[in-house]
Amino acid sequence: MKPTSMFGLIALLLVVMIGSKSVYIVKETERAIKLRFGEVVEADIKPGLHFKIPFVNTVRKFEGRTMTLDARPQAFLTLEKKRLIVDSFIKWRIDNVEKYYTATSGDEFRAADLLSTRIETSLRNQFGERTLTEVVSGAREEVMGDVIRALSDLAQSELGIEVIDVRVKRIDLPQEVSSSVYERMRTERLRLARELRARGKELAEGIRADADRQRTVLLADAFREAETVRGEGDALAASIYAEAFQRDPEFYAFYRSLNAYRESFSGGDMFVLDPKSEFFRYLNSATGKSVTQ
């Protein structure tokens, strides 16, 4: 091979190598900055094809999507000095690339370590201001909201990181106090159950007493109305009988005697009476006059 051809091939290789070092691509899922001898000269480079000066400029690329940091379980104290083991995770992403690079040198592990320290401090402060009941059930959403607001401002100003969400996966009691806490919770629930049962029994007795009172009142009213109606009926019957007696006293006497016979002889009892008594006058005479023997 001729020397000129050799030099041409070497020159072509140099041009290709320099060209490849001069071009770089930033993807949609990436964030990038351009450095010149370690100094930031262009921050937050947009996605696409870009050029740089080989051996002078350096391009650092970082993950631009949302990342998850699974924090280490930590022990926190509540307002009443209850010790809890809290396991949490954080959703975050890079917001200010230049500040992120300056604070962490572009090291994702260093960024995660710094963020873990800040989330631990924020959670400790929030748990220290609330009781066990509040952090376990009553005010957990409020706690998370306060943590996100406080941590997002701090992480954005110091690390260039946007905190999207902070969640507590689980809250456990230390093994040495779990039994006593569970027993105390069981005792409290039993006490509450007894109070509710006693309150229900008291309410039931009141309802039962009121129902008995209403029953007594209703029966008394019904008896009074029945006696009134019965008295009115008896008065009306007596009036009818009196009127009938006045119209035909003989017939009324005959009718009353027939009823007396029917009532007396229907049971089959034995009577010892004088045949000449007034009771048998309609049996002894068709006219109802006494028969003398």
C-alpha positions in Angstrom: 0.0 0.0 0.0 1.3 3.4 -1.0 2.2 5.9 1.8 -0.4 8.4 0.4 -3.1 5.8 0.7 -2.0 4.9 4.2 -2.1 8.6 5.3 -5.6 9.0 3.6 -6.9 6.0 5.5 -5.5 7.3 8.8 -7.0 10.7 8.1 -10.4 9.2 7.3 -10.3 7.2 10.5 -9.4 10.3 12.5 -12.3 12.2 10.9 -14.8 9.4 11.7 -13.5 9.2 15.3 -13.7 12.9 15.8 -17.1 13.0 14.2 -18.4 10.3 16.4 -17.1 12.1 19.4 -18.7 15.4 18.3 -22.2 14.1 18.1 -24.4 12.9 20.9 -28.2 12.1 21.3 -30.4 12.9 24.3 -33.4 10.7 24.6 -36.9 11.8 25.7 -36.5 9.9 28.9 -33.1 11.5 29.8 -31.9 14.8 31.2 -28.4 16.0 30.2 -25.9 18.8 30.8 -22.7 19.8 28.9 -19.4 20.4 30.8 -16.2 22.0 29.7 -13.4 20.8 31.7 -15.8 20.0 34.6 -17.6 23.3 34.4 -21.3 23.4 33.4 -21.7 25.3 30.2 -25.1 24.2 29.1 -27.8 22.9 31.5 -31.0 20.9 30.7 -30.2 20.0 27.1 -33.4 19.3 25.1 -33.9 15.8 23.6 -32.5 15.3 20.1 -29.2 15.4 18.2 -26.5 17.7 19.5 -22.9 18.6 18.9 -19.9 19.1 21.2 -16.2 19.7 21.0 -14.3 16.4 21.4 -11.9 16.2 24.4 -13.1 19.6 25.6 -16.8 19.1 26.3 -18.3 16.2 28.3 -22.0 15.3 28.3 -23.5 13.8 31.4 -26.9 12.1 31.1 -29.3 11.3 33.9 -32.6 9.4 34.2 -35.5 11.8 33.6 -38.3 9.5 34.5 -39.9 9.1 38.0 -37.8 7.0 40.3 -38.7 5.1 43.5 -36.5 5.2 46.5 -37.3 2.5 49.0 -36.2 4.0 52.3 -34.7 1.9 55.1 -37.1 1.1 58.0 -36.5 3.6 60.8 -37.5 3.9 64.4 -39.5 7.1 65.4 -41.1 8.3 68.6 -44.6 9.6 68.7 -45.9 12.5 70.9 -46.5 10.1 73.8 -43.0 8.6 73.4 -44.2 5.4 71.7 -41.5 3.8 69.6 -42.6 2.8 66.1 -40.8 1.1 63.2 -41.8 2.9 60.0 -41.1 1.6 56.5 -41.7 4.1 53.7 -40.9 4.9 50.0 -40.5 8.0 47.9 -41.4 8.9 44.3 -39.0 11.5 42.9 -37.5 12.9 39.7 -34.9 15.4 38.6 -36.3 18.9 38.3 -33.2 21.1 38.1 -30.4 19.3 36.3 -27.6 21.7 37.1 -28.4 21.9 40.8 -28.8 18.1 40.9 -25.3 17.7 39.3 -23.7 20.3 41.6 -25.2 18.7 44.8 -24.7 15.0 43.9 -22.0 15.0 41.2 -24.6 13.1 39.1 -24.3 10.1 41.4 -27.8 8.5 41.8 -26.7 6.6 44.9 -25.5 9.8 46.6 -28.8 11.5 45.7 -30.7 8.6 47.2 -28.7 8.8 50.4 -29.2 12.6 50.7 -32.9 12.2 50.0 -33.2 9.4 52.6 -31.6 11.5 55.2 -34.1 14.4 54.6 -37.2 12.1 54.5 -36.1 10.5 57.7 -35.8 13.9 59.4 -39.1 15.1 58.1 -41.0 11.9 59.2 -39.3 12.0 62.6 -40.6 15.6 63.1 -44.1 14.7 61.9 -44.4 11.6 64.0 -43.1 13.5 67.1 -46.0 15.9 66.9 -48.7 13.3 66.7 -50.1 10.5 68.9 -50.0 6.8 68.0 -53.6 6.7 67.0 -53.2 9.7 64.7 -50.2 8.3 62.8 -51.7 4.8 62.5 -55.2 5.7 61.3 -56.6 9.1 62.1 -54.2 11.5 60.4 -52.0 9.5 58.2 -53.0 11.4 55.0 -52.4 14.7 56.8 -48.9 13.5 57.9 -48.0 12.4 54.3 -49.2 15.7 52.9 -47.1 17.7 55.4 -44.1 15.6 54.7 -44.4 16.0 50.9 -44.8 19.8 51.1 -41.8 20.2 53.5 -39.6 17.7 51.7 -40.4 18.9 48.2 -39.4 22.5 49.0 -36.2 21.4 50.7 -35.2 18.8 48.1 -35.9 21.2 45.2 -33.9 24.1 46.7 -30.9 21.9 47.8 -30.8 19.0 45.4 -32.8 20.0 42.4 -35.1 17.1 43.0 -38.9 17.2 42.9 -40.6 14.9 45.5 -43.8 13.6 43.9 -45.1 11.3 46.6 -44.1 9.9 50.0 -46.0 6.8 51.3 -45.7 4.7 54.5 -45.8 1.0 53.6 -46.2 -0.2 57.1 -45.9 0.8 60.7 -44.9 -1.8 63.3 -44.4 -1.7 67.0 -41.1 -3.1 68.4 -41.4 -6.7 69.4 -40.8 -6.0 73.1 -43.8 -3.7 73.4 -46.2 -5.3 70.9 -47.8 -7.6 73.4 -48.5 -5.0 76.0 -49.9 -2.6 73.4 -52.2 -5.2 71.9 -53.4 -6.2 75.4 -54.1 -2.5 76.2 -56.0 -2.1 73.0 -58.0 -5.3 73.7 -58.8 -4.0 77.2 -59.9 -0.7 75.8 -62.1 -2.3 73.2 -63.7 -4.6 75.9 -64.4 -1.5 78.1 -66.0 0.3 75.1 -68.1 -2.9 74.3 -69.3 -3.0 77.9 -70.2 0.7 77.9 -72.1 0.2 74.6 -73.9 -2.9 75.9 -74.9 -1.1 79.1 -76.1 1.9 77.2 -78.1 -0.4 74.9 -79.6 -2.2 77.9 -80.6 1.1 79.5 -82.2 2.2 76.3 -84.0 -1.1 75.9 -85.4 -0.8 79.5 -86.7 2.7 78.7 -88.4 1.5 75.5 -89.9 -1.5 77.3 -91.2 0.7 80.2 -92.7 3.2 77.8 -94.3 0.3 75.8 -95.8 -1.1 79.0 -97.1 2.3 80.1 -98.7 2.8 76.7 -100.2 -0.7 76.9 -101.7 0.0 80.3 -103.1 3.3 79.1 -104.6 1.7 76.0 -106.2 -1.1 78.0 -107.6 1.3 80.6 -109.1 3.5 77.8 -110.5 0.5 76.1 -112.0 -0.8 79.3 -113.5 2.6 80.1 -115.0 2.8 76.6 -116.3 -0.8 76.8 -117.9 -0.1 80.2 -119.5 3.0 78.8 -120.9 1.2 75.8 -122.0 -1.7 78.0 -123.8 0.7 80.4 -125.4 2.5 77.5 -126.6 -0.9 76.1 -127.9 -2.0 79.5 -129.7 1.3 79.9 -131.2 1.0 76.4 -132.2 -2.6 77.1 -133.8 -1.6 80.4 -135.6 1.2 78.6 -136.9 -1.1 76.0 -138.0 -3.7 78.6 -139.7 -1.0 80.6 -141.6 0.3 77.6 -142.6 -3.2 76.6 -143.8 -3.9 80.2 -145.9 -0.7 80.2 -147.6 -1.6 76.9 -148.6 -5.2 78.0 -147.6 -6.1 81.5 -149.2 -9.6 81.3 -147.3 -10.6 78.2 -144.1 -9.3 79.7 -144.6 -11.4 82.8 -145.4 -14.4 80.6 -142.2 -13.8 78.6 -140.1 -13.5 81.7 -141.5 -16.7 83.1 -140.7 -18.6 79.9 -137.1 -17.4 80.1 -137.0 -18.5 83.8 -138.3 -21.9 82.9 -135.7 -22.3 80.1 -132.8 -21.3 82.3 -134.0 -23.4 85.2 -134.7 -26.7 83.5 -132.0 -26.7 80.9 -129.3 -27.9 83.3 -131.3 -31.0 84.5 -131.1 -29.9 88.2 -133.7 -31.0 90.7 -135.9 -28.3 92.3 -138.1 -28.8 95.3 -140.9 -26.3 95.1 -144.5 -26.0 96.1 -146.6 -26.6 93.0 -148.9 -23.7 94.1 -146.0 -21.3 94.1 -146.1 -18.2 91.9 -143.2 -19.7 89.8 -145.5 -22.3 88.3 -148.6 -20.2 87.6 -148.3 -20.3 83.8 -147.8 -24.1 84.0 -150.8 -24.6 86.1 -153.1 -22.2 84.2 -153.2 -21.0 80.6 -154.3 -17.6 81.9 -151.5 -17.4 84.5 -153.9 -17.4 87.4 -153.1 -19.5 90.4 -155.0 -22.8 90.7 -156.2 -23.7 94.2 -156.7 -27.3 95.2 
